[in-house]
Amino acid sequence: MKFSSNTVYLFAAFLLLISACGSSNEEIVQTETSTETIVKLTEPQFKNAGIKTGSIEPKSISTVLKLNGQIDVPPQNMISISIPLGGYLKSTKMLPGTRINKGDVLAVMEDPQYIELQQDYLVTLSRMSYAEQEQKRQKELNSAKAGSDKALQMADSEFKTLRISAAALTEKLRLIGIDPRRLNERTITRQIVIRSPITGFISKVNGNIGSYVNPSDVLFELINPKDIHLSLTVFEKDLNKLAIGQSAVAFSNNDPQRKYNTKIILINRDLSPDRSVEVHCHFEEYDKTLVPGMYMNAEIALNDKQQATLPENSVVSFESKQYVFVEKDKFTYEMTEVEVGEMENGFISVMTNLGKRKIVTDGAYALLMQLKNVAEE
C-alpha cells in the first residue's frame, strides 16, 4: 500500500501530538503527588497515633498587644546643677553613675567673688546698725524741735536703703549655700560647697578640676530613679485599644523571664510623623537595675472576646504555615491550612472558617509525619 506525502505528514504530526499529551499528563500527575494533602491510616496506625477529633469551640481569649519602648524619666526627676555666681571647680569625687543621697557634697567651688559677697554683707550690716541708731537719734531731736525734718528724712532713707541691700545680699549668700546667720568676720571663706538636692545618681559630669564654671553652665546632671516610667511606642491603629489604668507586663531582651508590672498613666494624643504616640506606664515597684534609656518590651492584655478556638495540639506548623487535619472519612484526614491568633490556657484562636467539621485534636503531629513520609516515598 502506498501513502501520499500529505498522509505521511499528517501521521507524523499525530504521533508528535500524542507524545506531547503523554508528557503533559505525566507532569500533572507528578505535581499532584508533590502537593498531596490526604493521609489514610490503617486501623493499627490509627490506634497507635491516638487520634481524637473535635469541633471548633467558642471561648474567651485575651488578645495581647505587643509593644516596645524604653525606660524614661519625667522632667521633674531630672535635675541640672549649676553655680548661680560661677566659680572655679576646686574638687569633686563624682563620676557618671555615682549613687548619691540628699545632702551629699557634689563639689567644692572657689572664687574671690564669694569673699567680696560676704564682705559686702557684713559691711552692710555694720552700716545698717549705725544707720538705725542715727535714725532713732534724729527722731528724738525732731520730736524735741532740736533737729530738722531734712536730717530725719535722710536718716530714714539711709536706713531703708541699707536694709534693702542687706536683704538682697542675704538671698545671694543663700543662693551659693552660705548661711547668713552663721556669717561673721571670723567665718569668711573663699570656698562654697555644692550639695545634692535629691537621692539618686549622677548621670553627667561637665567640667574638670581647675576649670571655670559659668553661671549658665550645667556642672552635674542628677536623676531621681524612683519615679522612672516606661515609655512605649503605640501606632495609631492600636490607640483606641488602650486606656489609662490598663496593666502592662514589661521585660527586657537580656532577661525576658523577669517581668515588671506596670500601669498606663498617660496616653499622648499628639501623633508623630510615623503615626505613633507615646504611652507612659508607671512601675508598680521600683527596681534599681532599671536604668533610664534601657530598651524594654511590653505586653498588654486587651479585653476578652469570644473567638473560635481549638486545642493548641490541633495546629501543626509546616514550612512556616499553620495546618489542621480535617476528618474526611474513616481513618482519612485532609491537611488544611488555617490562620491562627492568640493562645491562652491550652487553646488557640482560629480565624479560618472551619464550620462544624471534625478536626483532629490529638495526634495531628503524627498525621503530619505520616503524610511527609508518604510524600517522600
SULQUI-V387106 format. One record per residue. N is the residue number from 0. SS is DSSP state (h for helix, s for strand, l for the rest). D_FIRST is the distance of its C-alpha to the first C-alpha in whole Angstrom. Layout:
n->(N:N)
ss->(SS:SS)
d_first->(D_FIRST:D_FIRST)
This chain:
n->(0:1:2:3:4:5:6:7:8:9:10:11:12:13:14:15:16:17:18:19:20:21:22:23:24:25:26:27:28:29:30:31:32:33:34:35:36:37:38:39:40:41:42:43:44:45:46:47:48:49:50:51:52:53:54:55:56:57:58:59:60:61:62:63:64:65:66:67:68:69:70:71:72:73:74:75:76:77:78:79:80:81:82:83:84:85:86:87:88:89:90:91:92:93:94:95:96:97:98:99:100:101:102:103:104:105:106:107:108:109:110:111:112:113:114:115:116:117:118:119:120:121:122:123:124:125:126:127:128:129:130:131:132:133:134:135:136:137:138:139:140:141:142:143:144:145:146:147:148:149:150:151:152:153:154:155:156:157:158:159:160:161:162:163:164:165:166:167:168:169:170:171:172:173:174:175:176:177:178:179:180:181:182:183:184:185:186:187:188:189:190:191:192:193:194:195:196:197:198:199:200:201:202:203:204:205:206:207:208:209:210:211:212:213:214:215:216:217:218:219:220:221:222:223:224:225:226:227:228:229:230:231:232:233:234:235:236:237:238:239:240:241:242:243:244:245:246:247:248:249:250:251:252:253:254:255:256:257:258:259:260:261:262:263:264:265:266:267:268:269:270:271:272:273:274:275:276:277:278:279:280:281:282:283:284:285:286:287:288:289:290:291:292:293:294:295:296:297:298:299:300:301:302:303:304:305:306:307:308:309:310:311:312:313:314:315:316:317:318:319:320:321:322:323:324:325:326:327:328:329:330:331:332:333:334:335:336:337:338:339:340:341:342:343:344:345:346:347:348:349:350:351:352:353:354:355:356:357:358:359:360:361:362:363:364:365:366:367:368:369:370:371:372:373:374:375:376)
ss->(l:l:l:l:h:h:h:h:h:h:h:h:h:h:h:h:h:h:h:h:h:h:h:h:h:h:h:h:h:h:h:h:h:h:l:l:l:s:s:s:l:l:h:h:h:h:h:h:h:l:l:s:s:s:l:l:s:s:s:s:s:s:s:s:s:s:s:s:s:s:s:s:l:l:h:h:h:s:s:s:s:l:l:l:l:l:s:s:s:s:s:l:l:l:l:l:l:l:s:s:l:l:l:l:s:s:s:s:s:s:l:h:h:h:h:h:h:h:h:h:h:h:h:h:h:h:h:h:h:h:h:h:h:h:h:h:h:h:h:h:h:h:h:l:l:l:l:l:h:h:h:h:h:h:h:h:h:h:h:h:h:h:h:h:h:h:h:h:h:h:h:h:h:h:h:l:l:l:l:h:h:h:l:l:l:l:l:l:l:l:s:s:s:s:s:l:l:l:l:s:s:s:s:s:s:l:l:l:l:l:l:s:s:l:l:l:l:l:l:s:s:s:s:l:h:h:h:l:s:s:s:s:s:s:s:h:h:h:h:l:l:l:l:l:l:l:s:s:s:s:s:l:l:l:l:l:l:l:l:s:s:s:s:s:s:s:s:l:l:l:l:l:l:l:l:s:s:s:s:s:s:s:s:l:l:l:l:l:l:l:l:l:l:l:s:s:s:s:s:s:s:s:s:s:s:s:s:s:s:s:s:h:h:h:l:s:s:s:l:l:s:s:s:s:s:s:s:s:s:l:l:s:s:s:s:s:s:s:l:s:s:s:s:s:l:l:s:s:s:s:l:l:l:l:l:l:l:l:s:s:s:s:l:h:h:h:h:h:h:h:h:h:h:h:h:h:l)
d_first->(0:4:7:10:13:15:12:13:16:17:15:17:20:20:20:23:25:24:26:29:30:30:32:34:35:36:38:40:40:42:44:45:46:48:50:51:54:54:56:56:58:59:62:64:63:64:67:68:67:70:68:70:69:72:71:73:76:79:81:84:83:85:83:84:84:84:86:88:91:94:97:100:103:105:107:111:110:109:112:113:116:118:122:123:126:124:125:124:122:125:123:120:118:115:111:108:108:111:112:116:118:120:123:122:123:120:122:125:126:128:130:133:133:133:137:137:136:138:141:141:141:144:146:145:146:150:150:149:152:154:153:154:157:158:157:159:162:161:161:164:166:164:166:169:169:169:166:164:161:159:159:158:155:154:155:152:150:150:150:147:145:145:144:141:140:141:139:136:137:136:133:132:133:131:128:128:129:133:135:138:140:140:141:144:145:145:141:140:136:134:131:129:127:124:123:120:120:117:116:112:111:111:107:108:111:112:115:116:120:122:120:121:120:120:121:117:115:114:115:114:111:111:109:110:107:109:107:104:101:97:95:92:89:88:85:86:83:85:88:89:88:91:95:98:99:96:95:93:93:93:92:91:88:90:91:89:90:94:94:97:97:98:99:98:101:100:96:96:95:95:91:90:87:85:86:87:91:93:94:98:98:101:101:103:104:105:104:105:102:100:101:100:97:95:92:91:88:89:88:89:88:88:88:87:84:82:78:75:75:74:75:75:73:70:69:67:66:63:62:65:64:66:64:65:63:62:62:59:59:60:60:58:59:58:59:60:62:65:68:71:75:78:79:82:84:80:78:76:75:72:71:67:67:66:68:69:66:67:67:67:71:71:68:66:66:65:62:62:61:59:57:57:56:53:52:52:50)
